[in-house]
């Protein structure tokens, strides 16, 4: 019975990994990448797009983007964003 329970937990963990992204695009990353792109600097935008393509994977590129950003209590989003 314990063996079945462990196997079931492994299956649940795998299911969670497949359906819950590690990476969620944060507004401050997107805005920074767009700001730099407008200045002709595309490196950050390219890195961000590579991470967005594989949101369920952790790799060297995703590490700088996975943590929540600095807290900004005045930041507002709207329905169209």
PyMOL commands that place a pseudoatom at each C-alpha (Angstrom):
pseudoatom trace, name=CA, resn=UNK, resi=1, chain=A, elem=C, hetatm=0, pos=[0.000, 0.000, 0.000]
pseudoatom trace, name=CA, resn=UNK, resi=2, chain=A, elem=C, hetatm=0, pos=[2.841, 2.406, 0.826]
pseudoatom trace, name=CA, resn=UNK, resi=3, chain=A, elem=C, hetatm=0, pos=[4.468, 1.589, -2.503]
pseudoatom trace, name=CA, resn=UNK, resi=4, chain=A, elem=C, hetatm=0, pos=[1.252, 2.544, -4.336]
pseudoatom trace, name=CA, resn=UNK, resi=5, chain=A, elem=C, hetatm=0, pos=[1.097, 5.815, -2.423]
pseudoatom trace, name=CA, resn=UNK, resi=6, chain=A, elem=C, hetatm=0, pos=[4.670, 6.745, -3.365]
pseudoatom trace, name=CA, resn=UNK, resi=7, chain=A, elem=C, hetatm=0, pos=[3.991, 5.920, -7.011]
pseudoatom trace, name=CA, resn=UNK, resi=8, chain=A, elem=C, hetatm=0, pos=[0.839, 8.035, -6.953]
pseudoatom trace, name=CA, resn=UNK, resi=9, chain=A, elem=C, hetatm=0, pos=[2.781, 10.970, -5.452]
pseudoatom trace, name=CA, resn=UNK, resi=10, chain=A, elem=C, hetatm=0, pos=[5.370, 10.699, -8.228]
pseudoatom trace, name=CA, resn=UNK, resi=11, chain=A, elem=C, hetatm=0, pos=[2.609, 10.813, -10.835]
pseudoatom trace, name=CA, resn=UNK, resi=12, chain=A, elem=C, hetatm=0, pos=[1.022, 13.837, -9.177]
pseudoatom trace, name=CA, resn=UNK, resi=13, chain=A, elem=C, hetatm=0, pos=[4.356, 15.636, -9.060]
pseudoatom trace, name=CA, resn=UNK, resi=14, chain=A, elem=C, hetatm=0, pos=[4.974, 14.952, -12.751]
pseudoatom trace, name=CA, resn=UNK, resi=15, chain=A, elem=C, hetatm=0, pos=[1.475, 16.184, -13.606]
pseudoatom trace, name=CA, resn=UNK, resi=16, chain=A, elem=C, hetatm=0, pos=[2.072, 19.404, -11.651]
pseudoatom trace, name=CA, resn=UNK, resi=17, chain=A, elem=C, hetatm=0, pos=[5.399, 19.985, -13.433]
pseudoatom trace, name=CA, resn=UNK, resi=18, chain=A, elem=C, hetatm=0, pos=[3.734, 19.614, -16.825]
pseudoatom trace, name=CA, resn=UNK, resi=19, chain=A, elem=C, hetatm=0, pos=[0.906, 22.051, -16.018]
pseudoatom trace, name=CA, resn=UNK, resi=20, chain=A, elem=C, hetatm=0, pos=[2.412, 24.716, -13.764]
pseudoatom trace, name=CA, resn=UNK, resi=21, chain=A, elem=C, hetatm=0, pos=[5.019, 26.873, -15.482]
pseudoatom trace, name=CA, resn=UNK, resi=22, chain=A, elem=C, hetatm=0, pos=[8.201, 27.734, -13.635]
pseudoatom trace, name=CA, resn=UNK, resi=23, chain=A, elem=C, hetatm=0, pos=[8.460, 30.965, -15.559]
pseudoatom trace, name=CA, resn=UNK, resi=24, chain=A, elem=C, hetatm=0, pos=[5.738, 33.610, -15.590]
pseudoatom trace, name=CA, resn=UNK, resi=25, chain=A, elem=C, hetatm=0, pos=[6.489, 36.786, -17.556]
pseudoatom trace, name=CA, resn=UNK, resi=26, chain=A, elem=C, hetatm=0, pos=[6.760, 39.642, -15.087]
pseudoatom trace, name=CA, resn=UNK, resi=27, chain=A, elem=C, hetatm=0, pos=[5.698, 43.095, -16.233]
pseudoatom trace, name=CA, resn=UNK, resi=28, chain=A, elem=C, hetatm=0, pos=[8.963, 44.696, -15.201]
pseudoatom trace, name=CA, resn=UNK, resi=29, chain=A, elem=C, hetatm=0, pos=[10.972, 42.204, -17.323]
pseudoatom trace, name=CA, resn=UNK, resi=30, chain=A, elem=C, hetatm=0, pos=[8.747, 42.736, -20.356]
pseudoatom trace, name=CA, resn=UNK, resi=31, chain=A, elem=C, hetatm=0, pos=[8.855, 46.517, -19.995]
pseudoatom trace, name=CA, resn=UNK, resi=32, chain=A, elem=C, hetatm=0, pos=[12.643, 46.532, -19.575]
pseudoatom trace, name=CA, resn=UNK, resi=33, chain=A, elem=C, hetatm=0, pos=[13.093, 44.306, -22.648]
pseudoatom trace, name=CA, resn=UNK, resi=34, chain=A, elem=C, hetatm=0, pos=[10.787, 46.520, -24.731]
pseudoatom trace, name=CA, resn=UNK, resi=35, chain=A, elem=C, hetatm=0, pos=[12.499, 49.680, -23.516]
pseudoatom trace, name=CA, resn=UNK, resi=36, chain=A, elem=C, hetatm=0, pos=[15.908, 48.306, -24.529]
pseudoatom trace, name=CA, resn=UNK, resi=37, chain=A, elem=C, hetatm=0, pos=[14.536, 47.061, -27.866]
pseudoatom trace, name=CA, resn=UNK, resi=38, chain=A, elem=C, hetatm=0, pos=[13.289, 50.582, -28.624]
pseudoatom trace, name=CA, resn=UNK, resi=39, chain=A, elem=C, hetatm=0, pos=[16.876, 51.734, -28.099]
pseudoatom trace, name=CA, resn=UNK, resi=40, chain=A, elem=C, hetatm=0, pos=[18.124, 49.108, -30.553]
pseudoatom trace, name=CA, resn=UNK, resi=41, chain=A, elem=C, hetatm=0, pos=[19.394, 46.702, -27.876]
pseudoatom trace, name=CA, resn=UNK, resi=42, chain=A, elem=C, hetatm=0, pos=[17.751, 43.340, -28.532]
pseudoatom trace, name=CA, resn=UNK, resi=43, chain=A, elem=C, hetatm=0, pos=[19.768, 41.003, -26.276]
pseudoatom trace, name=CA, resn=UNK, resi=44, chain=A, elem=C, hetatm=0, pos=[17.394, 41.092, -23.302]
pseudoatom trace, name=CA, resn=UNK, resi=45, chain=A, elem=C, hetatm=0, pos=[14.334, 40.693, -25.532]
pseudoatom trace, name=CA, resn=UNK, resi=46, chain=A, elem=C, hetatm=0, pos=[15.889, 37.662, -27.248]
pseudoatom trace, name=CA, resn=UNK, resi=47, chain=A, elem=C, hetatm=0, pos=[16.743, 36.077, -23.891]
pseudoatom trace, name=CA, resn=UNK, resi=48, chain=A, elem=C, hetatm=0, pos=[13.245, 36.704, -22.583]
pseudoatom trace, name=CA, resn=UNK, resi=49, chain=A, elem=C, hetatm=0, pos=[11.649, 35.207, -25.698]
pseudoatom trace, name=CA, resn=UNK, resi=50, chain=A, elem=C, hetatm=0, pos=[13.769, 32.045, -25.364]
pseudoatom trace, name=CA, resn=UNK, resi=51, chain=A, elem=C, hetatm=0, pos=[12.600, 31.596, -21.781]
pseudoatom trace, name=CA, resn=UNK, resi=52, chain=A, elem=C, hetatm=0, pos=[8.968, 32.261, -22.752]
pseudoatom trace, name=CA, resn=UNK, resi=53, chain=A, elem=C, hetatm=0, pos=[9.194, 29.495, -25.372]
pseudoatom trace, name=CA, resn=UNK, resi=54, chain=A, elem=C, hetatm=0, pos=[9.887, 26.918, -22.620]
pseudoatom trace, name=CA, resn=UNK, resi=55, chain=A, elem=C, hetatm=0, pos=[8.098, 28.087, -19.455]
pseudoatom trace, name=CA, resn=UNK, resi=56, chain=A, elem=C, hetatm=0, pos=[8.156, 24.636, -17.816]
pseudoatom trace, name=CA, resn=UNK, resi=57, chain=A, elem=C, hetatm=0, pos=[11.943, 24.259, -17.881]
pseudoatom trace, name=CA, resn=UNK, resi=58, chain=A, elem=C, hetatm=0, pos=[14.660, 25.616, -15.646]
pseudoatom trace, name=CA, resn=UNK, resi=59, chain=A, elem=C, hetatm=0, pos=[17.882, 26.442, -17.442]
pseudoatom trace, name=CA, resn=UNK, resi=60, chain=A, elem=C, hetatm=0, pos=[20.675, 28.990, -17.169]
pseudoatom trace, name=CA, resn=UNK, resi=61, chain=A, elem=C, hetatm=0, pos=[18.705, 31.578, -19.123]
pseudoatom trace, name=CA, resn=UNK, resi=62, chain=A, elem=C, hetatm=0, pos=[15.526, 31.246, -17.083]
pseudoatom trace, name=CA, resn=UNK, resi=63, chain=A, elem=C, hetatm=0, pos=[17.201, 31.684, -13.687]
pseudoatom trace, name=CA, resn=UNK, resi=64, chain=A, elem=C, hetatm=0, pos=[17.392, 35.465, -13.944]
pseudoatom trace, name=CA, resn=UNK, resi=65, chain=A, elem=C, hetatm=0, pos=[13.693, 35.701, -14.834]
pseudoatom trace, name=CA, resn=UNK, resi=66, chain=A, elem=C, hetatm=0, pos=[11.949, 33.288, -12.446]
pseudoatom trace, name=CA, resn=UNK, resi=67, chain=A, elem=C, hetatm=0, pos=[11.971, 35.291, -9.231]
pseudoatom trace, name=CA, resn=UNK, resi=68, chain=A, elem=C, hetatm=0, pos=[9.401, 37.979, -8.494]
pseudoatom trace, name=CA, resn=UNK, resi=69, chain=A, elem=C, hetatm=0, pos=[10.737, 41.447, -9.029]
pseudoatom trace, name=CA, resn=UNK, resi=70, chain=A, elem=C, hetatm=0, pos=[11.201, 44.351, -6.720]
pseudoatom trace, name=CA, resn=UNK, resi=71, chain=A, elem=C, hetatm=0, pos=[7.982, 45.240, -5.011]
pseudoatom trace, name=CA, resn=UNK, resi=72, chain=A, elem=C, hetatm=0, pos=[6.253, 48.199, -6.563]
pseudoatom trace, name=CA, resn=UNK, resi=73, chain=A, elem=C, hetatm=0, pos=[3.108, 49.088, -4.672]
pseudoatom trace, name=CA, resn=UNK, resi=74, chain=A, elem=C, hetatm=0, pos=[2.142, 51.804, -7.153]
pseudoatom trace, name=CA, resn=UNK, resi=75, chain=A, elem=C, hetatm=0, pos=[2.194, 49.508, -10.193]
pseudoatom trace, name=CA, resn=UNK, resi=76, chain=A, elem=C, hetatm=0, pos=[-1.220, 49.094, -11.792]
pseudoatom trace, name=CA, resn=UNK, resi=77, chain=A, elem=C, hetatm=0, pos=[-2.366, 46.825, -14.554]
pseudoatom trace, name=CA, resn=UNK, resi=78, chain=A, elem=C, hetatm=0, pos=[-5.597, 47.114, -16.460]
pseudoatom trace, name=CA, resn=UNK, resi=79, chain=A, elem=C, hetatm=0, pos=[-7.913, 44.691, -18.245]
pseudoatom trace, name=CA, resn=UNK, resi=80, chain=A, elem=C, hetatm=0, pos=[-6.236, 45.364, -21.584]
pseudoatom trace, name=CA, resn=UNK, resi=81, chain=A, elem=C, hetatm=0, pos=[-2.747, 44.455, -20.367]
for i in range(1, 81): cmd.bond("trace and resi %d" % i, "trace and resi %d" % (i + 1))
show_as sticks, trace
zoom trace
